[in-house]
């Protein structure tokens, strides 16, 4: 599955797609932008409190594969940052989160981090498109995260916020961030999911 947002109008995404939806079926607030994309003209911009969900249908529950996207954090004010998570089970307030990643603003001087039992910190990049890549091996219960081709962390895939699970159910892009004075604003493009099919390796 691949999404580069080139076939949308530069308005709210919810009304143009059955694949993307707002959290708990409320409008996501996410718009298509036609003035900045990764190797293209269009992307999506997720601003403070926007909340966009992509549900994997059917859910992914075996094999190994990758979830990749490109992310751009602007520095129009220097207070912009970002956030995303993946879910074992999306069910609004009763969801089971697999993990979440928080990106600090440039002005905060703080590091971004993967929110694990022992958080893993890293430095975000700004005003450039950065590849965020997840190698997920469900059968061997491990996930590896790479940011700008650099290895960031590895942890147990089945760990969840409300219990253990081997399912990849949804991707959530949320208008939030970390760091003092941070305001959620990030762009996303070229979102790709590959592998997993018939439980075969990528």
C-alpha positions in Angstrom: 0.0 0.0 0.0 1.3 3.4 -1.0 0.0 6.9 -0.5 1.6 10.1 -1.9 -1.5 12.4 -1.7 -1.2 13.5 -5.4 -4.7 12.6 -6.3 -6.4 14.9 -3.8 -7.6 18.5 -3.9 -5.9 21.0 -1.5 -8.7 20.8 1.1 -9.7 18.5 4.0 -8.7 14.9 3.4 -11.7 13.3 5.2 -14.2 14.2 2.6 -12.0 12.9 -0.2 -11.0 9.4 1.1 -12.5 6.3 2.6 -9.0 5.2 3.8 -8.3 8.2 6.1 -10.6 9.3 8.9 -10.6 11.4 12.0 -10.2 9.9 15.5 -13.5 8.6 16.8 -15.1 9.5 13.5 -14.7 13.3 14.2 -13.3 15.3 11.3 -9.5 15.0 11.5 -8.8 18.7 10.6 -6.0 17.5 8.3 -5.7 19.3 4.9 -3.8 18.4 1.7 -1.2 21.0 1.0 -0.1 21.6 -2.6 3.0 23.7 -2.1 5.3 21.2 -0.4 5.8 17.5 -0.9 8.5 14.8 -1.0 9.5 14.5 -4.6 6.1 15.8 -5.5 3.8 18.8 -5.0 1.4 17.6 -2.4 1.5 16.2 1.1 -0.7 16.4 4.3 -0.2 18.9 7.0 -1.0 17.8 10.6 -1.4 20.8 12.8 -2.1 21.2 16.6 -4.9 18.9 17.7 -5.5 17.4 14.2 -6.0 13.7 14.5 -5.9 11.4 11.5 -6.2 7.6 11.4 -5.4 5.0 8.7 -6.8 1.6 9.4 -5.1 -1.5 7.9 -7.9 -3.6 6.4 -7.5 -6.4 7.0 -5.3 -6.0 10.1 -1.8 -7.3 9.8 -1.0 -10.1 12.2 1.9 -12.1 10.9 5.1 -12.1 8.8 7.5 -9.2 8.6 7.5 -6.0 6.7 8.0 -2.3 6.8 6.0 0.9 7.4 7.8 3.9 5.9 6.9 7.5 5.6 8.6 10.9 5.1 8.2 13.7 7.6 8.9 17.4 7.4 8.9 19.6 10.5 9.0 23.3 9.5 10.6 26.1 11.5 8.3 29.0 10.6 8.4 30.0 14.3 10.8 27.4 15.6 8.1 26.0 17.9 6.8 23.3 15.5 7.0 19.6 16.3 5.2 16.4 15.6 3.8 13.1 16.9 2.6 9.7 15.6 1.7 6.4 17.0 0.8 2.9 15.8 -2.0 0.9 17.3 -2.4 -2.8 18.0 -6.2 -2.1 18.2 -7.9 1.1 17.2 -11.1 1.7 19.2 -11.0 5.4 20.0 -10.6 5.9 23.8 -10.4 2.1 24.3 -7.5 1.6 21.8 -4.4 -0.4 22.5 -1.3 1.6 21.5 1.7 -0.2 20.3 4.1 2.8 20.7 4.3 6.5 20.2 7.1 8.9 19.0 7.2 12.6 20.0 9.2 15.2 18.1 10.4 18.3 20.0 10.5 21.7 18.5 13.8 23.3 17.5 13.3 26.3 19.9 12.8 24.0 22.9 16.3 22.7 22.7 15.0 19.3 23.9 15.4 15.9 22.2 12.7 13.9 20.5 12.0 10.5 21.9 10.3 7.1 21.5 8.0 6.7 24.5 9.0 3.2 25.7 9.4 1.9 29.3 12.9 3.3 29.0 12.5 6.2 26.6 15.0 6.4 23.7 16.1 10.0 22.8 17.3 11.3 19.4 17.7 14.6 17.7 15.0 15.7 15.2 15.8 17.4 11.9 14.0 20.4 10.6 13.1 22.1 7.3 13.9 18.9 5.4 12.1 15.7 4.4 13.3 12.8 6.6 12.6 9.1 6.1 11.0 7.4 9.1 11.2 3.6 8.7 9.9 0.7 10.8 11.0 -2.8 10.3 8.3 -4.9 12.0 8.8 -8.7 12.4 5.6 -9.9 14.0 6.6 -13.6 14.0 9.8 -12.9 15.9 8.1 -10.1 18.0 10.6 -7.3 17.3 10.4 -3.8 15.8 13.4 -1.6 14.6 13.0 2.1 14.1 15.2 4.1 11.8 15.2 7.9 11.4 17.0 9.5 8.5 18.6 6.1 7.9 20.0 6.0 11.4 19.1 3.2 13.8 17.2 4.6 16.8 15.8 1.7 18.8 14.6 -1.9 18.9 12.0 -3.2 21.2 9.3 -6.0 21.7 6.6 -5.4 19.1 3.8 -7.1 21.1 4.1 -4.6 24.0 0.9 -2.5 24.2 -0.6 0.2 26.4 -3.4 -2.1 27.5 -2.0 -5.6 26.9 0.1 -7.7 24.6 -0.8 -8.0 21.0 0.7 -9.2 17.7 -1.6 -7.1 15.5 -0.9 -3.9 13.5 -4.2 -2.3 13.2 -3.7 1.5 12.5 -1.4 4.4 12.0 -2.3 7.6 13.8 -0.9 11.1 12.9 -1.7 13.6 15.6 -1.1 17.3 16.0 1.0 17.2 19.1 4.7 17.4 20.0 7.1 17.6 22.9 9.3 20.3 24.3 8.5 23.5 26.1 6.3 25.8 24.1 5.9 23.2 21.3 3.0 23.4 18.9 2.1 20.5 16.7 2.8 21.1 13.0 4.3 18.5 10.7 3.9 17.3 7.1 3.8 13.7 5.9 4.2 12.2 2.5 5.0 8.9 0.6 3.5 6.6 3.2 4.2 3.0 2.3 3.5 -0.4 3.8 5.2 -3.4 2.2 5.9 -7.1 3.1 3.7 -9.0 5.5 1.7 -10.6 2.6 1.0 -14.3 3.2 3.4 -14.2 6.2 6.4 -14.0 4.0 9.5 -11.9 4.7 9.9 -8.6 2.8 
